[in-house]
Amino acid sequence: MAYDSLVVLWTSGDKEVATKMVFMYTVNAKKKNWWNAVTLIAWGPSAKLLTEDPELQKKITEMKSEGIKLEACKACADQYGVSSALEDLGIEVKYMGGPLTNYIKGEHHILTF
């Protein structure tokens, strides 16, 4: 049985990686129905980058409007002091160790950047 759920784990603090791969693929994966369910997790340096870059924030708004589930690691976001800024962008900020483990053990394809 083929699983139709994609989880994109975005950890890179490199904007070019975000714009030229992560965001481009994630948005199109949902918009073009390549995957039924798409989740983007911002973890570590990516969470900080996202709160500092209006262009990336605009793309997050587009992802949300396409129905992409948006999550961020609370432990990392707290270390960077950006948890509330991520929540203001409509991202669910929570401790991600357990949820990521469940994604990996469950019926999801994981793509990591």
Secondary structure as the mmCIF struct_conf table of DSSP 4:
data_model
#
loop_
_struct_conf.conf_type_id
_struct_conf.id
_struct_conf.beg_label_comp_id
_struct_conf.beg_label_asym_id
_struct_conf.beg_label_seq_id
_struct_conf.end_label_comp_id
_struct_conf.end_label_asym_id
_struct_conf.end_label_seq_id
STRN STRN1 SER A 5 TRP A 10
HELX_RH_AL_P HELX_RH_AL_P1 LYS A 15 VAL A 17
HELX_RH_PI_P HELX_RH_PI_P1 ALA A 18 VAL A 22
HELX_RH_AL_P HELX_RH_AL_P2 PHE A 23 LYS A 31
TURN_TY1_P TURN_TY1_P1 LYS A 32 ASN A 33
BEND BEND1 TRP A 34 ASN A 36
STRN STRN2 ALA A 37 ALA A 42
TURN_TY1_P TURN_TY1_P2 GLY A 44 GLY A 44
HELX_RH_AL_P HELX_RH_AL_P3 PRO A 45 GLU A 52
HELX_RH_AL_P HELX_RH_AL_P4 PRO A 54 GLU A 66
TURN_TY1_P TURN_TY1_P3 GLY A 67 GLY A 67
STRN STRN3 LYS A 69 CYS A 73
HELX_RH_AL_P HELX_RH_AL_P5 LYS A 74 TYR A 80
TURN_TY1_P TURN_TY1_P4 GLY A 81 GLY A 81
HELX_RH_AL_P HELX_RH_AL_P6 SER A 83 ASP A 88
TURN_TY1_P TURN_TY1_P5 LEU A 89 GLY A 90
STRN STRN4 GLU A 92 LYS A 94
HELX_RH_AL_P HELX_RH_AL_P7 GLY A 97 LYS A 105
TURN_TY1_P TURN_TY1_P6 GLY A 106 GLU A 107
STRN STRN5 HIS A 109 THR A 112
#
